Amino acid sequence: MSARQPWAAVQTGMFIRKAIPGDRNALADFLAKMDREGLYERHFAHGEAPNLALLDRLARADGRDRVVLLAVGADGTVTGHAEYVAERGGAEFALMVLPAWRDCGLGTALLKALLEVAAPAGQREMHGLIQATNTRALMVARKHGFEVRSGDDCRTVIVSRPLSRQPAGALPGPVSDATSELPEPFRHDPDRTALHRCPVP
């Protein structure tokens, strides 16, 4: 964990850091503790397959186009998970937090950390698919400058915003010189988008 990451310390005894393949067991324990509602809000599906796909993506994280961040307690317990997968400068993100840690600012910290990793990595846009009833996630996204538009149906919305390269510690906000050349939100990852919606042929 780099001391240059301003988002590293969330609060006493709690840190956000990049995940490594060795975190698989801790991440599996985290998923086992997640409530049914939280898992459905994250995966748009029930069952074990979405969790296994999430665990498998951990090994493919490259720190640039595939990023996984974990909120971790002093004892190594994972309390929050965030990731993005990018293609052509557009990054789709998702995150989830254990029930006991919701409404404590952890989701906000995770999204801020993703933004601060994505921009220096060369990503130009970030977007996410959120259930329309997930008011907590929508509030966090709006707080970080994401615009909200209708999804494929009335049950979902897409949040998106352009990214800019910012100095470490800067609060993420929309760029002022956004152009129409930003990538459109895409459906990027077969093992993930199939859990949300039918992939584009």
Number of C-alpha atoms within 10 A of each C-alpha: 10 8 8 9 15 14 19 20 16 17 12 8 11 19 21 27 20 21 23 16 14 10 17 16 11 16 23 15 14 17 24 12 14 18 12 13 12 16 21 16 19 22 23 20 15 15 11 9 13 20 17 13 14 19 18 14 17 21 16 14 20 12 17 18 20 20 23 26 24 25 25 22 17 10 8 13 15 24 27 26 26 22 24 25 24 24 16 14 19 27 29 23 22 21 22 23 26 19 14 9 12 15 11 10 12 23 24 18 20 28 22 20 21 23 26 24 21 28 22 16 14 17 23 22 24 26 24 20 25 25 20 17 12 15 11 11 19 19 12 18 23 14 14 17 16 21 16 18 12 14 15 11 9 9 12 18 20 19 23 24 23 23 25 22 18 15 11 14 11 10 11 21 17 14 14 9 7 14 9 6 7 15 17 14 18 17 18 17 13 12 16 18 17 17 18 17 12 10 15 10 3
